Amino acid sequence: MNTDKIYAESIAKDYAPKDNSKIIALKKLDNRAKLPATVFTYTCGIISALVFGTGMCLAMQVIGSGVTGMVLGVIIGIVGLIGCGVNYPIYKKLLEKGKAKYAYEIVRLAREIAEE
């Protein structure tokens, strides 16, 4: 067997234009279904963690002072903790909604690819 020929074909395959536009379209649809849930989750998680941290700083009197600052810090910390707690269930709902929205197109395209 000519190994040089096999090696040359494998390199040429890397530089050849891709004809699998259906696979690329399937990946784009999958990303389109998942992107809103992912963006929301990261945004909500970061904001909730920052709110929780601010509440903790106020409660431990790193910033602010007095009983009012401590009580306000506990309340703000609880709000941040609740935000972190509801983040995952909201993510699951948004992901389910996105998948339901694009399910027909994704399944149809996946079946076309599988039948080829």
N, C-alpha and C positions, 0 to 999 in steps of 0.2 A: 504494500500500500504506500502511496506517495504522501508522506507526512507534510511535505512542503505545500502541496496542493491543498490539503485539508486546512493547514494553518493560514494560507492565503485566503481561502474562502471564508474562514471565521473572521478574519480581519475585515474583509470586504463587506461582510454581513453587518458589522458594526457601523459602517459608514453609508450603507444603502438606505434610501428613504423608507420609512416605515409605512407599510400598507395596512396596518391594523388600526384603522381609524375607528372601528367599532369598539375596540378595547379602550382606546383613549376616551371616546365618548362615554363609555360605561364608567370609567374612573372619574370623569368630570361630573357626571350625574350623581355618583356616590358622594363626592366631595360637596356638591351643591346641597345634597340632602342633609349632610352632617355639619356643615360650616356654621349655620346660625346658632345651633345648640352649643357648639364648641366656643364660639366667640362670646356668647352670653355667659357661659360657665366661667371662663377665665376672667371676664370683666367683673361679674358678680363676686367671684371668689376673692379677687384682689381687693376690691372695694370693701367687702365685708371684713377681710382680715385687717385692713388698715383701720376701719372703724373700731373693730375689736381691740386692736393695739392702742388706739387713742384712748379708748375707755379704760384700758388697763393702766396706762400712764397716768390718767387723771385719778383713778382709784388708788394707786400707790403713791400719789402726790409727787410724781416725777415732774409733771407740769401742773401748775395750779397748786392751791393749798386750801385747807379748811375742810369742814364737814360737807359743805355744799359741793365742792369740787369732787369729793370722794363719792357722794351720792350720785352726782351727775356722771361720773366715770363708770359707776356700776351700771347705770341705766344705758349709757352708750355702749358699754361692753356687752350687755345682754342683747342689744339690738344687733351688734356685729356678730355675736354668736348665733343668733337666730338666722341672720343672713347666710352664714356659713352652713347652718343646718338644713336650710331649705334649698340650697344650691343644687345638690344632687337630684332630688326629686323633680325640680323644675327642668334640669338637664334631660332627665329621662323622658319627660313629657314633650319637650321640644324636639328631641331626637325621634321619638315615636311619630310626632306630627310631620316632621321632615321626611321620614322614611315613607309614611303613608302617602305623602304628596307625590313622591317620585317613584313609588313602588311599581306602578304599571309599566312605566317606561324602562326602568331598570330590569325588570323581569323579562320584558319583551326583548330587549337588547341582549340580555344574557342568554336567552334561548336561541336567538339568531347566531350568536357566537358559538354556542355548544353544538348546533346542528351543522356547522361548517366542517 
